[in-house]
Amino acid sequence: MLETLRSLRPFLFFAVGYLALAMFVTNSYYQLIMTLVLVWATFGLSWNMLSGYTGLVSFGHASFFGLGAFATVLAQVHLGISPWIMLPVAAGIGALAGVLIGLPTFRLRGHYFALSMLAYPLTLLYIFQWLGYPEISVPRVEEGAAYYMQFSEGRVYTVLAMILLGIVVLVTRHVERTRFGMSLIAIKQNESAAEAAGINTLAWKLRSIAVSGAIAGAVGSFYAVLILVITPLSVFGMLVSAQALTVAMFGGVASVWGPIIGAAFLIPVAETLHAELGSFLPGIQGVVYGLAIIGLIILAPEGIYWKIRDHLQKRKGKDALPTAVQESAAAEPSAPVTPVERPARELSEEIVLKVQDISKSFGGLKAVQNVSFQVNKGMILGIIGPNGAGKTTLFNLLNGFQMPDGGHVLVNGEDLVRRKPYELCRAGVGRTFQIMRPFKRMSVHDNVKVGAYVHAASEDEAEQITREALELVNLQDISQHIAGSITTKDLRLMELARALAGQPEILLLDETLAGLGSEESQDVVNVIRKLAETGKTIIIIEHTMQAMVQLVDRFLVLDHGELIVEGPPQEVIHNEKVIEAYLGKKWSAHA
Amino acid sequence: MKSFKTLLVGGTALAVAAAAVPFAATAQDNGDPEPVQIGLIAPLSGNYARPGEVMLMGAEMGIEDVNAAGGISCLDGAPLELVEIDSGDTVEKATNAAKRMVADYPDLVGATGSYLSSFTLAVTEVTERANLPVLTLSYSDLITERGFDNVFQTAASAGAQAEIALPIIMDLAEDQTGERPETVAIITDDTAASISSVDRMKDGLLEDVGLELVSEEIFTPPLTDATSLVQRIRTSEPDLLFFLPTVISDANLILEKMQEFRVDVPTISFGIAIAEPEVLNTMEPELLEGVLSAVANWGVKGQEELIERLREEYGEPWMTQNAISTYGDMWLFKDALEDACARDREAVGEALRNLEGGPAEYYPGGTRSFDEQGRREGASLTIIQWQDGVPVTVFPEDLAISEAKWPTD
């Protein structure tokens, strides 16, 4: 929390400067524009809360905005309730609408989500027209106007809008720095990986749309008071949703500053153009607006904020580069190059995973047929087989990404078949992916921390778990690097650390050695071995046998979805069936 | 080097400008009195730009005539000066425009506007808070039901218009066809004025004149397809059709569809959308022949000279409410300024509230004074009819240019 407050210092400077400037503005129309900048910035932050962080683009934020606006005006007209009371109520309405809209709509992804969000404000627009509200105005109050949030001095509204923006910035900042924001960003970058890391993605998305809806509802409520007259079109219209999207995209998605920068630039430009040129060039502001956005999408597709930040970081990066090179040069000699001999190990008698008769078919293709096996605690089990043998399918059945047609998966005696990936993750089954799924814009540290939230009760504990996981895989030195910039080996290790941060009992590794050179793969093998020694049970799929022979305690060989052989490495590699499966009948005769 | 030059030029220009300001001020002190600013806040762009332009013509003619008659004599013959503000074509643009008008023109003493009742409602929410008196030709009842002090409605309110018009229409039908119509269908858009009229009709007025409502169709302008609307009217087989469009293109679309589907119901319109000259761009005059419309104001007997000037100066074939009412507003402002004898919006507002009676010259019926609500006292309406390709005034009789005929084949 303290850190959140500290990070707000630039905002406080901005707020003080902006309000100081506002105090010099006497023209009531410019006062209105100064207030509108803050209103749309806040609305942009509302959009950001959902779409910026989760990546689920909403074209329908006008729903929450409009409900807040209409609720506030209708409550004053019919019930005489003050907007001071209705502002938080409107936030509640926005949150509720968010959950109601989110529940059905989160079943969709990508463009389908964006388009279906478009439907809600359009529906509401017609409902309010049909209810007989072609327009409705805030009743003028002469006695005790302040109680109804009515002020003849326009600058009061600017101050109020700044307070509202400040609260929303605070909320956003807090969300960004806790597991809430981390989970959302993880969802945005890779929803499957997020599930595998133990994140209940639907629950977090619903929380996000509720907070986003609440902010939009409150902004809509304030907007109605400010603008006096609202129509269904002016609060539920396409342009309102677009406004949120435009200011956020222009300024920078998924940052507190983006919508503020966007609104501060676009709103005055549009208003001035309309005021100065609108009477003889009607619609000119739309043209200029459009051109600005086209130019921006070409030059800075993620928004001004990120463009500037990336630019600054690149300059900083250039200065920092030499030391990084030195470090890696210094580290090289100590890296082990020769393969370490596999020491014989005593295995525990305890069975942690028991798979019984598990099967999965895709139409006529039997990908996995009646496979049964069991795994002792602390064992490294290798699942091998030629391409198409059913290895990955078996894996996905074990960790919940696919549902088996029949059979059981018992973890410590509990049947976990048909559970969601994040539930399995919580039950102690972690995994990595064959095709790596890093959260590219996040640092290595944050990538791992996302996994740590599964069992961590507090931020401090998550931090502690993250550090330990990074140390286990030897990534502590590059923990602050952005995941998009590190080597394949480090990415593999990072994924391993993320899975470890979930503190699994059983770790499923999907072709963790794929694409690595022999030295690199030896590093990874060493890490895996170290993990097994600490008592973790590891199941690893691999396509090639070489590195595996030195690593695993037992092999499980699949071919055409069937378990053909199971046993210790030396036994398995000389087995005829295995040689036949890999090399064909001709070779098995020579074996 | 270049920037230094720019600075130098800029600096010189500033200095010259600064020096010139006192001169300009003294020049006015010695010569003609400074003009008094009146605002016209009306749609000059978008869907409703056309009626807004006609209002501008009326305002310009009014200002020309007031100034030619010596300006405001109480203020040393100060002339009126028109300030145009585009209210755009949506309620939110109108609100914004009003805020801009109030902020940018602190010297305005009054304004007139804003065609559509919905815009006027929005604009006056802003002007009332700035104490700026506004005359309006919009006639939704809501405009003068909010307890505002500075809004003055020169037209009879929509409810009042319906009350006046319906009995006249029924009598006309009986007089010319021998029987009174018994059923009516209504097609209306959902703008404030239309809704006010329809509400009043359904609130007892139809019953009073013995009409049964058999179908009611409400749409939001602009309409894209009128087929289903017209189909439903056709199946309800009414004796009469009341038609309340606000946008010209909506009026055209519906009338064309009626012709296409051969719906021959005598049509009575409310409002001027079906009597704008543009209607003839897309419709044959025969199609319109006989269509009646109840309008708040129209060029009438005795204004032939004005109508002729409008035709010559602006090419307008006839004088609609937008031109004549806005023209009259300039004279009302002159009267108020003479009474107030001050360039002060609050004094002008006070003067408008207390204007001496006397028959209204540029509005049908009643006087030039306003009641406590801000409605013109005794305001009546005009009924117009398309006859030989021109909408002419047929009621009230003393102002009528031609005689009404019942619209039958």
Interface residues (C-beta under 8 A of the other chain):
Chain A: N27 S28 Y29 Y30 Q31 L32 Q129 G132 P134 E135 S137 V138 P139 R140 S152 I227 L228 V229 I230 T231 L233 S234 E271 H274 A275 G278 S279 P282 G283
Chain B: L44 S45 G46 E84 D86 G88 T90 V91 E92 T95 N96 K99 R100 V102 A103 D104 S118 L121 A122 E125 V126 E128 R129 R146 F148 D190 T191 A192 I195 T220
